[in-house]
Amino acid sequence: MTAWEGLLHGFSVALQPTVMLYCVIGVVLGTFIGVLPGIGAMAAISLLLPITYYITPESALIMLAGVYYGSQYGGAVASILLRLPGTPQSAVTTLDGYPMARQGRAGVALFASMMSSFVGSILAIVVLVVLAGWLSRAATQFGAADYAAMMLLGLVAASTVGSDAPAKGFAMVTLGLILGTVGTDVNSGTQRFTFGVTEMMDGVNLVALAMGLFGVAEVIGNIRSAERQGTPERVTLRQLMPTRDDMRRMTWPTLRGTALGSFFGALPGTGSTISSFLSYAMERRVAREPERFGNGAIEGVAGPEAANNAAAITAFVPTLTLGIPGDPIMALMLGALVIHGIQPGPMMLEARPDMFWGLVVSFGIGNLLLLILNLPLIGIWVSMLRIPFRWLYPAIIVFMCMGAWSVRGSGFDILAVAAIGLGGYLLSLARFSPALLLLGFVLGPLIETNLRRAMLISRGDPMIFLERPIAAGFVLVTIGLIAFSLWNAWQRKRVLG
């Protein structure tokens, strides 16, 4: 199936009334979640995971994806109006978006963020279509050893690239790998780390783990600063219109941000947060008047917003075509597919064309819906910022308990959510990244499966990882990343000591 035929097939899937309904639900909910600071796409997707048991895989993935890229749009609203980033990716938007709002140009800043997000997403869809087919064809040459080495590289990259504390990243990934081994071993039937608890025989529940780490932990973490400071101003449609000079200044930052986001989003272990900060740094470096940045430069809004939305789209490239989640949110997406018995990989384009091409087309439809809905509804989203956290968080806790119970009808899962949430909060206090724990948890069983398969093929000879060129390349890059992180740590120790 060519890309053009695939897109036509995707329209036939994405335009079905039921699928369209879930797409709308996803993008609207995602925007709402993004507008409200302190919740984030991870918590929202965790809450929605139980629902995916009762709908088709195509609808589930399209809805969850809508929450993800919809939150990128909504995250800019609180960043610009109240200097409260709705998502980590939109934190850099506060640097120039909030000063613009203080200057009475909140509407222009919001318009710039919406338009650059839309352009970045649409151009990234083109990149997704081109890269997905190429990667899928290349990945058919992969063997079990190659997959195991590639997944190991993804874990190492996630814990080292852009991290100030790679040792903590490694610790979280390792803990995730250990949790992934809990349950009954598929090959031998041996129970591992169940401690005689019947409910643990099937392993740690992904929904409970995600809800605890990114739902309960977020609630506990934000409860001390529950009341927001300041009230957002009212924004009219007339205030949204930028000047001709604004449009001129937005154009190239949007395109450069899209290119950066598309590239880094497709790399496992990087993601949209790094993309948005790199875009801001680039715009400040190439600007003729760098002193404008931090004081209301529209380029400082357009570039990062285009970058994080482009990265949100291209992050699906390694997830769908290689089965390697590019970031923790993609790990949740991968978990949602596994729930339905679907294994993403190089054959997905041929085996599940409805899902792949329907998702790609839904990106375009969803982003168009976001643009149409968000511009006139900015006033409504702004009013959402007035909801007191003391009303919001109890409702979130109730929904999480209902969601955890609905998966297996077990009260044990509710207790697990509470315990994991407390643990996740303590980890965040110690500046550990719970997101890396989830990444290790999802990839751990896949690494174990492919490692065992590779060792069976080689009759126990570990040299298979060096004899195969693809696996050897991944192993060398992994060793290089570890060595580089150790060298950086040694350099920092020399400087401080």
Salt bridges, closest charged atoms under 4 A:
GLU58 OE2 - ARG352 NH2 3.23
ASP146 OD2 - ARG468 NH2 2.73
ASP185 OD1 - ARG452 NH1 2.92
GLU227 OE2 - ARG390 NH1 3.03
ASP245 OD1 - ARG248 NH2 2.50
ASP245 OD2 - ARG249 NE 2.92
ASP246 OD2 - ARG105 NH2 2.32
GLU283 OE1 - ARG256 NH2 2.81
GLU289 OE1 - ARG249 NH2 3.87
GLU299 OE2 - ARG249 NH1 3.34
GLU299 OE2 - ARG292 NH1 2.93
ASP354 OD1 - HIS9 NE2 2.33
ASP413 OD1 - ARG408 NH2 2.68
GLU448 OE2 - ARG192 NH1 2.79
GLU448 OE2 - ARG452 NH2 3.50
